[in-house]
Amino acid sequence: MLTTPHATFFDAADLHLLKRIALEPGPDFGVYDDASRILYLGNGGKGARADFSYISLISVDRQEVIDRIPRRRSDPEGHGASTTRRTDST
């Protein structure tokens, strides 16, 4: 049994495990963008007992975290990003 946060990728045809990637502590919400095939996953913050949090950008095609957007604790509801940078080339 894994005790660290992770994302798991499965093959849609037969559900065999393709890949498992480590995540930052405290994942608590996610939004998937079908057009870009990126999962935006909130992690850190109160759930991780941290003063900061991130929005991790996970590429479904590359099966990896492609960026992390830092969030300040002072953002309303903790959901506002402090930057909008993207580092992937897609």
CNS distance restraints for C-alpha pairs under 8 A (distance, minus, plus):
assign (resid   4 and name CA) (resid  22 and name CA) 7.38 0.50 0.50
assign (resid   4 and name CA) (resid  23 and name CA) 7.83 0.50 0.50
assign (resid   4 and name CA) (resid  25 and name CA) 7.43 0.50 0.50
assign (resid   5 and name CA) (resid  22 and name CA) 6.14 0.50 0.50
assign (resid   5 and name CA) (resid  23 and name CA) 5.25 0.50 0.50
assign (resid   5 and name CA) (resid  24 and name CA) 6.64 0.50 0.50
assign (resid   5 and name CA) (resid  25 and name CA) 5.93 0.50 0.50
assign (resid   5 and name CA) (resid  26 and name CA) 7.27 0.50 0.50
assign (resid   5 and name CA) (resid  27 and name CA) 7.11 0.50 0.50
assign (resid   6 and name CA) (resid  20 and name CA) 6.56 0.50 0.50
assign (resid   6 and name CA) (resid  21 and name CA) 5.41 0.50 0.50
assign (resid   6 and name CA) (resid  22 and name CA) 4.38 0.50 0.50
assign (resid   6 and name CA) (resid  23 and name CA) 4.90 0.50 0.50
assign (resid   7 and name CA) (resid  20 and name CA) 5.65 0.50 0.50
assign (resid   7 and name CA) (resid  21 and name CA) 5.34 0.50 0.50
assign (resid   7 and name CA) (resid  22 and name CA) 6.57 0.50 0.50
assign (resid   7 and name CA) (resid  23 and name CA) 6.86 0.50 0.50
assign (resid   8 and name CA) (resid  17 and name CA) 7.38 0.50 0.50
assign (resid   8 and name CA) (resid  18 and name CA) 7.69 0.50 0.50
assign (resid   8 and name CA) (resid  19 and name CA) 5.96 0.50 0.50
assign (resid   8 and name CA) (resid  20 and name CA) 4.44 0.50 0.50
assign (resid   8 and name CA) (resid  21 and name CA) 6.58 0.50 0.50
assign (resid   9 and name CA) (resid  17 and name CA) 6.19 0.50 0.50
assign (resid   9 and name CA) (resid  18 and name CA) 5.37 0.50 0.50
assign (resid   9 and name CA) (resid  19 and name CA) 5.17 0.50 0.50
assign (resid   9 and name CA) (resid  20 and name CA) 6.19 0.50 0.50
assign (resid   9 and name CA) (resid  63 and name CA) 7.22 0.50 0.50
assign (resid  10 and name CA) (resid  15 and name CA) 5.09 0.50 0.50
assign (resid  10 and name CA) (resid  16 and name CA) 5.47 0.50 0.50
assign (resid  10 and name CA) (resid  17 and name CA) 4.63 0.50 0.50
assign (resid  10 and name CA) (resid  18 and name CA) 5.14 0.50 0.50
assign (resid  10 and name CA) (resid  19 and name CA) 7.18 0.50 0.50
assign (resid  11 and name CA) (resid  15 and name CA) 4.72 0.50 0.50
assign (resid  11 and name CA) (resid  16 and name CA) 5.43 0.50 0.50
assign (resid  11 and name CA) (resid  17 and name CA) 6.53 0.50 0.50
assign (resid  11 and name CA) (resid  18 and name CA) 6.25 0.50 0.50
assign (resid  19 and name CA) (resid  63 and name CA) 7.32 0.50 0.50
assign (resid  21 and name CA) (resid  63 and name CA) 7.87 0.50 0.50
assign (resid  21 and name CA) (resid  64 and name CA) 6.72 0.50 0.50
assign (resid  23 and name CA) (resid  27 and name CA) 7.68 0.50 0.50
assign (resid  24 and name CA) (resid  43 and name CA) 6.21 0.50 0.50
assign (resid  24 and name CA) (resid  44 and name CA) 6.53 0.50 0.50
assign (resid  25 and name CA) (resid  43 and name CA) 6.18 0.50 0.50
assign (resid  25 and name CA) (resid  44 and name CA) 5.44 0.50 0.50
assign (resid  25 and name CA) (resid  47 and name CA) 7.69 0.50 0.50
assign (resid  25 and name CA) (resid  48 and name CA) 5.37 0.50 0.50
assign (resid  26 and name CA) (resid  43 and name CA) 4.84 0.50 0.50
assign (resid  26 and name CA) (resid  44 and name CA) 4.77 0.50 0.50
assign (resid  26 and name CA) (resid  45 and name CA) 7.11 0.50 0.50
assign (resid  26 and name CA) (resid  46 and name CA) 7.73 0.50 0.50
assign (resid  26 and name CA) (resid  47 and name CA) 4.69 0.50 0.50
assign (resid  26 and name CA) (resid  48 and name CA) 4.44 0.50 0.50
assign (resid  27 and name CA) (resid  41 and name CA) 6.81 0.50 0.50
assign (resid  27 and name CA) (resid  42 and name CA) 5.66 0.50 0.50
assign (resid  27 and name CA) (resid  43 and name CA) 3.97 0.50 0.50
assign (resid  27 and name CA) (resid  44 and name CA) 6.58 0.50 0.50
assign (resid  27 and name CA) (resid  47 and name CA) 7.44 0.50 0.50
assign (resid  28 and name CA) (resid  41 and name CA) 7.48 0.50 0.50
assign (resid  28 and name CA) (resid  42 and name CA) 5.85 0.50 0.50
assign (resid  28 and name CA) (resid  43 and name CA) 5.93 0.50 0.50
assign (resid  28 and name CA) (resid  47 and name CA) 7.37 0.50 0.50
assign (resid  29 and name CA) (resid  41 and name CA) 5.79 0.50 0.50
assign (resid  29 and name CA) (resid  42 and name CA) 5.34 0.50 0.50
assign (resid  29 and name CA) (resid  43 and name CA) 7.59 0.50 0.50
assign (resid  30 and name CA) (resid  39 and name CA) 6.59 0.50 0.50
assign (resid  30 and name CA) (resid  40 and name CA) 5.40 0.50 0.50
assign (resid  30 and name CA) (resid  41 and name CA) 4.21 0.50 0.50
assign (resid  30 and name CA) (resid  42 and name CA) 6.13 0.50 0.50
assign (resid  31 and name CA) (resid  39 and name CA) 5.74 0.50 0.50
assign (resid  31 and name CA) (resid  40 and name CA) 5.17 0.50 0.50
assign (resid  31 and name CA) (resid  41 and name CA) 6.56 0.50 0.50
assign (resid  32 and name CA) (resid  37 and name CA) 7.07 0.50 0.50
assign (resid  32 and name CA) (resid  38 and name CA) 5.92 0.50 0.50
assign (resid  32 and name CA) (resid  39 and name CA) 4.32 0.50 0.50
assign (resid  32 and name CA) (resid  40 and name CA) 6.14 0.50 0.50
assign (resid  33 and name CA) (resid  37 and name CA) 5.53 0.50 0.50
assign (resid  33 and name CA) (resid  38 and name CA) 5.46 0.50 0.50
assign (resid  33 and name CA) (resid  39 and name CA) 6.30 0.50 0.50
assign (resid  33 and name CA) (resid  40 and name CA) 7.83 0.50 0.50
assign (resid  34 and name CA) (resid  38 and name CA) 7.08 0.50 0.50
assign (resid  37 and name CA) (resid  59 and name CA) 6.27 0.50 0.50
assign (resid  37 and name CA) (resid  60 and name CA) 5.66 0.50 0.50
assign (resid  37 and name CA) (resid  61 and name CA) 7.05 0.50 0.50
assign (resid  38 and name CA) (resid  57 and name CA) 6.29 0.50 0.50
assign (resid  38 and name CA) (resid  58 and name CA) 5.46 0.50 0.50
assign (resid  38 and name CA) (resid  59 and name CA) 4.69 0.50 0.50
assign (resid  38 and name CA) (resid  60 and name CA) 5.91 0.50 0.50
assign (resid  39 and name CA) (resid  56 and name CA) 7.90 0.50 0.50
assign (resid  39 and name CA) (resid  57 and name CA) 5.79 0.50 0.50
assign (resid  39 and name CA) (resid  58 and name CA) 5.04 0.50 0.50
assign (resid  39 and name CA) (resid  59 and name CA) 6.55 0.50 0.50
assign (resid  39 and name CA) (resid  60 and name CA) 7.26 0.50 0.50
assign (resid  40 and name CA) (resid  55 and name CA) 6.12 0.50 0.50
assign (resid  40 and name CA) (resid  56 and name CA) 5.71 0.50 0.50
assign (resid  40 and name CA) (resid  57 and name CA) 4.83 0.50 0.50
assign (resid  40 and name CA) (resid  58 and name CA) 6.48 0.50 0.50
assign (resid  41 and name CA) (resid  55 and name CA) 5.32 0.50 0.50
assign (resid  41 and name CA) (resid  56 and name CA) 5.05 0.50 0.50
assign (resid  41 and name CA) (resid  57 and name CA) 6.48 0.50 0.50
assign (resid  41 and name CA) (resid  58 and name CA) 7.57 0.50 0.50
assign (resid  42 and name CA) (resid  53 and name CA) 7.34 0.50 0.50
assign (resid  42 and name CA) (resid  54 and name CA) 5.83 0.50 0.50
assign (resid  42 and name CA) (resid  55 and name CA) 4.45 0.50 0.50
assign (resid  42 and name CA) (resid  56 and name CA) 6.26 0.50 0.50
assign (resid  43 and name CA) (resid  47 and name CA) 7.60 0.50 0.50
assign (resid  43 and name CA) (resid  48 and name CA) 7.57 0.50 0.50
assign (resid  43 and name CA) (resid  53 and name CA) 5.76 0.50 0.50
assign (resid  43 and name CA) (resid  54 and name CA) 5.45 0.50 0.50
assign (resid  43 and name CA) (resid  55 and name CA) 6.30 0.50 0.50
assign (resid  43 and name CA) (resid  56 and name CA) 7.23 0.50 0.50
assign (resid  44 and name CA) (resid  48 and name CA) 4.86 0.50 0.50
assign (resid  44 and name CA) (resid  49 and name CA) 7.35 0.50 0.50
assign (resid  44 and name CA) (resid  50 and name CA) 6.17 0.50 0.50
assign (resid  44 and name CA) (resid  52 and name CA) 6.39 0.50 0.50
assign (resid  44 and name CA) (resid  53 and name CA) 4.15 0.50 0.50
assign (resid  44 and name CA) (resid  54 and name CA) 6.08 0.50 0.50
assign (resid  45 and name CA) (resid  49 and name CA) 5.99 0.50 0.50
assign (resid  45 and name CA) (resid  50 and name CA) 4.75 0.50 0.50
assign (resid  45 and name CA) (resid  51 and name CA) 5.70 0.50 0.50
assign (resid  45 and name CA) (resid  52 and name CA) 5.04 0.50 0.50
assign (resid  45 and name CA) (resid  53 and name CA) 4.47 0.50 0.50
assign (resid  45 and name CA) (resid  54 and name CA) 7.86 0.50 0.50
assign (resid  45 and name CA) (resid  73 and name CA) 7.30 0.50 0.50
assign (resid  46 and name CA) (resid  50 and name CA) 5.85 0.50 0.50
assign (resid  46 and name CA) (resid  51 and name CA) 7.27 0.50 0.50
assign (resid  51 and name CA) (resid  72 and name CA) 7.96 0.50 0.50
assign (resid  51 and name CA) (resid  73 and name CA) 6.27 0.50 0.50
assign (resid  52 and name CA) (resid  70 and name CA) 7.39 0.50 0.50
assign (resid  52 and name CA) (resid  71 and name CA) 6.26 0.50 0.50
assign (resid  52 and name CA) (resid  72 and name CA) 5.69 0.50 0.50
assign (resid  52 and name CA) (resid  73 and name CA) 5.64 0.50 0.50
assign (resid  53 and name CA) (resid  70 and name CA) 6.05 0.50 0.50
assign (resid  53 and name CA) (resid  71 and name CA) 5.22 0.50 0.50
assign (resid  53 and name CA) (resid  72 and name CA) 6.82 0.50 0.50
assign (resid  53 and name CA) (resid  73 and name CA) 7.28 0.50 0.50
assign (resid  54 and name CA) (resid  68 and name CA) 5.95 0.50 0.50
assign (resid  54 and name CA) (resid  69 and name CA) 5.33 0.50 0.50
assign (resid  54 and name CA) (resid  70 and name CA) 4.48 0.50 0.50
assign (resid  54 and name CA) (resid  71 and name CA) 5.37 0.50 0.50
assign (resid  55 and name CA) (resid  68 and name CA) 5.57 0.50 0.50
assign (resid  55 and name CA) (resid  69 and name CA) 5.03 0.50 0.50
assign (resid  55 and name CA) (resid  70 and name CA) 6.54 0.50 0.50
assign (resid  55 and name CA) (resid  71 and name CA) 7.25 0.50 0.50
assign (resid  55 and name CA) (resid  81 and name CA) 7.71 0.50 0.50
assign (resid  56 and name CA) (resid  65 and name CA) 6.61 0.50 0.50
assign (resid  56 and name CA) (resid  66 and name CA) 7.75 0.50 0.50
assign (resid  56 and name CA) (resid  67 and name CA) 6.01 0.50 0.50
assign (resid  56 and name CA) (resid  68 and name CA) 4.42 0.50 0.50
assign (resid  56 and name CA) (resid  69 and name CA) 6.39 0.50 0.50
assign (resid  57 and name CA) (resid  65 and name CA) 5.65 0.50 0.50
assign (resid  57 and name CA) (resid  66 and name CA) 5.66 0.50 0.50
assign (resid  57 and name CA) (resid  67 and name CA) 5.21 0.50 0.50
assign (resid  57 and name CA) (resid  68 and name CA) 6.04 0.50 0.50
assign (resid  57 and name CA) (resid  69 and name CA) 7.90 0.50 0.50
assign (resid  58 and name CA) (resid  63 and name CA) 6.89 0.50 0.50
assign (resid  58 and name CA) (resid  64 and name CA) 5.59 0.50 0.50
assign (resid  58 and name CA) (resid  65 and name CA) 4.33 0.50 0.50
assign (resid  58 and name CA) (resid  66 and name CA) 5.81 0.50 0.50
assign (resid  58 and name CA) (resid  67 and name CA) 7.45 0.50 0.50
assign (resid  59 and name CA) (resid  63 and name CA) 5.43 0.50 0.50
assign (resid  59 and name CA) (resid  64 and name CA) 5.69 0.50 0.50
assign (resid  59 and name CA) (resid  65 and name CA) 6.34 0.50 0.50
assign (resid  59 and name CA) (resid  66 and name CA) 6.39 0.50 0.50
assign (resid  60 and name CA) (resid  64 and name CA) 7.37 0.50 0.50
assign (resid  66 and name CA) (resid  87 and name CA) 6.95 0.50 0.50
assign (resid  66 and name CA) (resid  88 and name CA) 6.13 0.50 0.50
assign (resid  67 and name CA) (resid  86 and name CA) 6.65 0.50 0.50
assign (resid  67 and name CA) (resid  87 and name CA) 6.27 0.50 0.50
assign (resid  67 and name CA) (resid  88 and name CA) 7.46 0.50 0.50
assign (resid  69 and name CA) (resid  81 and name CA) 6.52 0.50 0.50
assign (resid  69 and name CA) (resid  82 and name CA) 7.28 0.50 0.50
assign (resid  69 and name CA) (resid  83 and name CA) 6.37 0.50 0.50
assign (resid  69 and name CA) (resid  84 and name CA) 6.95 0.50 0.50
assign (resid  69 and name CA) (resid  85 and name CA) 7.35 0.50 0.50
assign (resid  70 and name CA) (resid  81 and name CA) 6.38 0.50 0.50
assign (resid  70 and name CA) (resid  82 and name CA) 6.07 0.50 0.50
assign (resid  70 and name CA) (resid  83 and name CA) 7.02 0.50 0.50
assign (resid  71 and name CA) (resid  75 and name CA) 7.18 0.50 0.50
assign (resid  71 and name CA) (resid  78 and name CA) 7.10 0.50 0.50
assign (resid  71 and name CA) (resid  79 and name CA) 7.23 0.50 0.50
assign (resid  71 and name CA) (resid  80 and name CA) 6.41 0.50 0.50
assign (resid  71 and name CA) (resid  81 and name CA) 4.86 0.50 0.50
assign (resid  71 and name CA) (resid  82 and name CA) 5.30 0.50 0.50
assign (resid  71 and name CA) (resid  83 and name CA) 7.96 0.50 0.50
assign (resid  72 and name CA) (resid  78 and name CA) 7.06 0.50 0.50
assign (resid  72 and name CA) (resid  80 and name CA) 7.68 0.50 0.50
assign (resid  72 and name CA) (resid  81 and name CA) 7.31 0.50 0.50
assign (resid  72 and name CA) (resid  82 and name CA) 6.50 0.50 0.50
assign (resid  73 and name CA) (resid  78 and name CA) 5.80 0.50 0.50
assign (resid  74 and name CA) (resid  78 and name CA) 6.86 0.50 0.50
assign (resid  75 and name CA) (resid  79 and name CA) 6.42 0.50 0.50
assign (resid  75 and name CA) (resid  80 and name CA) 5.31 0.50 0.50
assign (resid  75 and name CA) (resid  81 and name CA) 7.65 0.50 0.50
assign (resid  76 and name CA) (resid  80 and name CA) 6.60 0.50 0.50
